[in-house]
């Protein structure tokens, strides 16, 4: 059971207010900045991994199908 699915807007606002009171605006801004940087780094590593994997598969002669190509193929069949 995922607890985050049960949180509504009111609960999130209350939690944010409590965090603001406990830690202060400056500390929360530092945490938000760190989370944003972490998210960007994760996306960067994911793209690099996919690129390396695709390059390796291309070398071995395996056809790599992109997500967009798969959606286009499925889109024609479902209609």
C-alpha positions in Angstrom: 0.0 0.0 0.0 1.5 3.3 -1.1 0.9 6.0 1.5 1.4 8.8 -1.0 -1.7 7.8 -3.0 -3.8 8.6 0.1 -2.5 12.2 0.5 -4.8 14.9 -0.6 -4.0 18.6 -1.3 -5.0 19.6 2.2 -2.6 17.1 3.8 0.3 18.1 1.6 -0.3 21.8 2.4 -0.3 21.0 6.2 2.9 19.0 5.9 4.6 21.7 3.9 3.5 24.3 6.5 4.8 22.2 9.4 8.2 21.7 7.6 8.4 25.4 6.9 7.8 26.1 10.6 10.3 23.5 11.8 13.2 24.1 9.3 12.6 27.5 7.9 12.4 28.7 4.3 16.1 28.8 3.6 16.6 25.1 4.5 13.6 24.0 2.5 14.8 25.9 -0.6 18.2 24.2 -0.3 16.4 20.8 -0.1 14.2 21.6 -3.1 17.3 22.7 -5.1 19.1 19.5 -4.2 16.1 17.4 -5.3 15.9 19.2 -8.6 19.6 18.7 -9.2 19.3 15.0 -8.3 16.4 14.6 -10.7 18.4 16.2 -13.6 21.4 14.0 -12.8 19.2 10.9 -12.8 17.7 11.8 -16.2 21.2 12.5 -17.6 22.5 9.1 -16.4 19.4 7.4 -17.9 20.0 9.0 -21.3 23.7 8.1 -21.3 22.8 4.5 -20.3 20.2 4.2 -23.1 22.6 5.8 -25.6 25.4 3.4 -24.7 23.0 0.4 -24.7 21.6 1.4 -28.2 25.1 1.9 -29.5 26.2 -1.5 -28.3 23.1 -3.1 -29.7 23.6 -1.4 -33.1 27.2 -2.7 -33.2 25.9 -6.3 -32.7 23.3 -5.8 -35.5 20.2 -5.8 -33.3 17.5 -3.4 -34.5 16.6 -0.9 -31.7 13.0 0.3 -31.6 12.4 3.7 -30.0 9.4 4.3 -27.8 7.9 6.7 -30.4 8.1 4.1 -33.1 6.4 1.6 -30.9 3.5 4.1 -30.2 3.1 4.8 -33.9 2.9 1.1 -34.7 0.4 0.4 -31.9 -1.7 3.5 -32.8 -2.5 2.2 -36.3 -3.6 -1.2 -35.0 -5.9 0.1 -32.3 -8.1 2.2 -34.5 
